[in-house]
Amino acid sequence: MMNALTSDPALTAAQGRVQALGSPATAQAGNRQQAEEFEAIFLNTMFQSMFAGLEEGGGTWGGGAGSDAWSGMLVEQFSDTIARAGGIGIADSIQRELLALQETPGQ
């Protein structure tokens, strides 16, 4: 008689996904995504500081009640776009470090 767990299609599919997650190509793609997200956060922080207090009476952000929210969203989009387009080199360094940590035995 066949075990109920071995014939469950959902369990079989889940096991396949777990095995796929362990593949080197998937790990490298995940590392790249994490590195780009880190770079985007860094750029966002840098841009927020750079644009702080810039033309408070209107100008670039338009002034008004929604200008703070608008400026925050615009800076976030700038950061994400720059990071995905190659960034300033931080993601490359982070990805190398993540790969080195994964290759170190006992970690």
C-alpha positions in Angstrom: 0.0 0.0 0.0 1.3 3.4 -0.9 1.9 6.0 1.8 -0.4 9.0 1.7 2.5 11.4 1.9 4.3 10.0 -1.1 1.2 10.3 -3.3 0.2 13.8 -2.3 0.7 16.1 -5.4 0.9 19.2 -3.2 3.8 17.7 -1.2 5.6 16.6 -4.3 5.3 20.1 -5.8 6.6 21.6 -2.6 9.6 19.3 -2.5 10.4 20.3 -6.1 10.3 24.0 -5.2 12.6 23.4 -2.2 15.1 21.5 -4.4 14.9 24.3 -7.0 15.6 26.9 -4.3 18.8 25.1 -3.4 20.2 25.3 -6.9 23.3 27.5 -7.4 21.7 29.6 -10.2 18.6 30.3 -8.0 20.9 31.2 -5.0 22.9 33.6 -7.2 19.8 35.3 -8.6 18.5 35.7 -5.1 21.8 37.1 -3.9 21.7 39.6 -6.8 18.2 40.7 -5.9 19.1 41.2 -2.3 22.2 43.2 -3.3 20.2 45.4 -5.5 17.6 46.0 -2.8 20.4 46.9 -0.4 21.8 49.4 -2.9 18.4 50.9 -3.5 17.9 51.4 0.2 21.4 53.1 0.4 20.6 55.3 -2.5 17.2 56.2 -1.0 18.9 57.3 2.2 21.5 59.3 0.3 18.9 61.0 -1.9 16.6 61.8 1.1 19.5 63.6 2.7 20.5 65.3 -0.5 16.9 66.6 -1.2 16.2 67.6 2.4 15.1 71.2 2.6 15.4 71.7 -1.2 13.2 74.7 -2.2 10.6 74.3 0.5 8.3 77.0 -1.0 7.4 75.0 -4.1 9.9 74.5 -6.8 11.0 70.9 -7.5 8.3 69.2 -5.3 5.5 71.7 -6.0 4.8 72.6 -2.4 1.4 71.9 -0.8 0.0 69.3 1.5 1.1 66.3 -0.6 4.6 67.4 -1.5 6.3 65.4 1.3 4.6 62.2 0.2 5.3 62.9 -3.4 8.9 63.7 -2.8 9.4 60.5 -0.8 7.8 58.3 -3.6 9.8 60.1 -6.3 13.1 59.5 -4.4 12.2 55.9 -3.9 11.6 55.4 -7.6 14.9 57.2 -8.4 16.7 54.8 -6.0 15.0 51.6 -7.4 15.6 52.6 -11.0 19.2 53.4 -10.5 19.9 50.2 -8.5 18.2 48.1 -11.2 20.1 49.8 -14.0 23.5 48.9 -12.6 23.7 51.3 -9.7 26.9 52.7 -8.4 28.7 49.4 -7.7 27.5 48.6 -4.2 25.3 45.7 -5.4 28.3 44.0 -7.1 30.3 44.2 -3.9 27.4 42.9 -1.8 26.8 40.1 -4.1 30.4 39.0 -4.0 30.4 39.0 -0.2 27.1 37.0 -0.1 28.5 34.4 -2.4 31.8 34.2 -0.4 29.8 33.7 2.8 27.8 30.9 1.3 30.9 29.2 0.1 32.6 29.3 3.5 32.2 25.9 5.2 30.6 25.9 8.6 28.5 29.0 8.0 
